[in-house]
Amino acid sequence: MPFGHSAETRNDLEQMRGLPGDARGPMLEQKQRYIDWLSLPPNRREPSSQAKMAKELDVSEQTLRAWKRDPRIIAKVKGKIQSVIALNDLAEIVDTLKEQAFDAQNPRSVQAAKVLLDLMEQGQNQGVETPLSEMSLDELKQLTSGLYDELDERKSA
């Protein structure tokens, strides 16, 4: 599968030389594809699982786990998430958490409720009294900055 990248992405790829499992050429493009995939909310990822992503990239799941732990890849994923989050996405995240938290049939309801409550508590601890629906993009970004990491950690626990 060919991968097309902008000049900026090619510069990022060049900077990733030396990451674990590095090989010239396609491996760098595979890492960029994995970074792009990790940067999406889990319900928007295609393919839908890390095992399927490993098959698509023609690498082992162990390789993907190693990449996921690499501080440089972590930094790139966080940077990408922060650069693409928009107000609608944040509102959708909060709405999805609300829906999952109140859906007794959903096996993730308790997990979603905990994340939502943690998010609300962070707002209270920061002296935020504004309802989430009325917050500015910057306020929501500040509150949700660690949301994806927390979701991933809770999912793997």
N, C-alpha and C positions, 0 to 999 in steps of 0.2 A: 504494500500500500504506500503510495508516494505521499510525502508530507511537504506542504508548501508553507514557507515562513517569510515574514517581513524582514527588512534589514535589522530592525530592533531585536526580533526574535533570533536572527542569526547571530547577533552580537551576544545575546544571552547564551546561546548554544556554545559559542566559542568560550565563554567564561566558565561553562560547566565542564570543560575538559579536565580530566583528573578526578571526576566524581567516581564513586565505587562502580565497578563493572564497566569502566569507560573503554570505548573503542572508537576509532575515528569514524566519522560519517553517520551511518544509520543509528547507532546507539545514542548519539546526542539527540537525534530527532525523536527517538523512542522516549527518552527522558523528558523532552519538551512536551510530547503528547501526554505522558503520564502526569506531568505538572498541570497541564491544561485540564485533564480529567479530574485530578484531585481538587482543583480549584472550584469545581462545580458542586452545588448542593447534591447530596447522595441521590435524591429522587430525580435529578436531571442528568445523571451520569449515564453515558452510553459508551460502552457496554455497562450493564447494571451491576457488575460485581468485579472485584479485583481479580478473581480467577479468570473471568472472561477477558479482562484487560490484558492479563499476562499472555493469554493465547493470542490476542490480537497483535501484541507487540513482539510475540515469539520469544518471550523470556519466561523464566520461572517465577512463581509467586514469591519465592525466597528473594529473588533479585528485587522485585517490587517492594518487598518489606524493607530491604536494605536501603533502597532509594528513599523510601518514606521516612527513614530515620536520619538521613543525611542532613546536617544543618543547612547546607546550601540549598538543597531542594526544599526544605521546610521554609526557608526565607523566601524563596521564589513563589511558593504556593501562597504564603501569607500576603506577599506583595501583590500578587495577581488578584487575590480575593478582595483586598482593600481597594484596588484600583477599579474593580468592576461592580462593586456593590452600589446599588442605586436605591433610592427611597422605596420604589415599588417592590424591589427584592426584599428589603427589610420588612416591609409591611406583609409581604407574602410569607416570610419566615415566621413572623409572629402569628399570623393567621393560621398557618399550618400547625404550629405548636399548639395553639388554642384548640383547633379541631381535633388533633391527636390526643390532647390532654383530656378532653371531655367525651371521647369516644370509648365507652367501656368495652367494646368489642375489639378494639385495637390493642395488640399485645405491647405496643410501645406507649400506651397512654400514660403509664406511671413515669416512664423516662421523660416523655415530653412535658408532663406536668412539672417534674423536678427542674428541667431546663428553664421552663417558663417562669417558675417561682424564683429560681436563681437570678434570672434576668431582671425580674421585678425587684428582687432584694438588692441587686447591684445598683439599680436606679435609686432606691431608697437610701442606700448607704452613701451614695454620691449626692444626696440632698435633692434628688429629682422628684418633684411632686406632680409633674405633668404626665397625663396618661400617655401611654406609648403611641396611640393613634394621633396625638397632637404634637409629638416631638419632631424636632428638625432632623434633617439627614445627619448632621454632625453628632447630635445627641444620640441618635439610634446607632450610629457607627461606633461611638464610644461604648455604649452598652453592650453591643454585640461583637466586639472585637475578638473575643475568644470563643465565640459560639461554635464555630466549626470544629475547633480543637476539642472542646468539651464534648460535643456530640460524638466525635470519633473515639475519644477516650471512653465514654460511657458505652458505646457500641461494642468496643473490644473487651470491656470488663465482664 
